[in-house]
């Protein structure tokens, strides 16, 4: 919005420069013409609400990490991929994510990646995540296994055996490295890089995934970073010209450059992420282009005029030309406030009243 406002004011001043410092002058010649009945375009000064809006294109996609990137899943087992999910599949925590040599690799919920085998006597944050999963999935009662405990106890082993039996795995009561993947939540499969029947090598990427929650990703001009704030209201225009509402959920902290060898710093953008109030309105529209209108500010009971009513004053500043009784014109200095992109109106402060008529530039 600020960039567009600067351009609008610059255009006014350019016009002013070509007319001796005033975009619409009140010279004797022009006053005479007006009294002789030449038409003058005017608009009424109104009092009402004006809002500042940032217009941007965006992409509707599924949310994953805080920076918008998907979760990458690295295989830790050795063998052959005998079952893989398909893109778009939804996998819940506790379900089979894929199989190696027909052995299931489970998806468990947690933020600590699997990095070791776990068995009775171990302790740590990864054990705490395992205990929480076993309780939340119903394989152990809270009275017997503390879901927040970071100790691998006999109760942990007993609950894990039940999970292994349910998933058709050997009931060992321990969790070998490669038997489970920990991700922060249930996921939707984004891409599959492993090949069915292909070699499953440790540390090789097998798939990437996202959450099942839709969001809109927008690339802001760095000049807009100070305007757009978390929590601000957003109107989203979906494919088919359908409208949905949302809010700014988070903003990136680091400017991003577009991919390619010829990227320059001046084309860097700041990512913004928008949640939908009702995600079901956009279900099935992954990677769809959308338009967003982010309301960044608003003023009620403001004096409002068309931006085309602004004229440059000789010596600096801006003014509007007010048409008084009998066709007399008076240049009134004003200080502009919020500019409304959607309506072409601007908030002004000065010696004006609602109902005054101001001269506007001819279209």
Beta strands, then each sheet from edge to edge (+ up, - down):
strand 1: 42-44
strand 2: 46-62
strand 3: 71-75
strand 4: 79-83
strand 5: 90-91
strand 6: 96-100
strand 7: 103-109
strand 8: 180-183
strand 9: 187-192
strand 10: 199-200
strand 11: 204-210
strand 12: 214-221
strand 13: 233-238
strand 14: 242-251
strand 15: 269-276
strand 16: 288-306
strand 17: 311-312
strand 18: 318-323
strand 19: 329-340
strand 20: 345-350
strand 21: 357-359
sheet 1: 1+ 21- 18+ 17-
sheet 2: 1+ 21- 18+ 19- 20+ 16- 2+ 12- 15+ 14- 13+
sheet 3: 3+ 11- 9+ 5-
sheet 4: 8+ 7+ 6- 4+ 10-
end
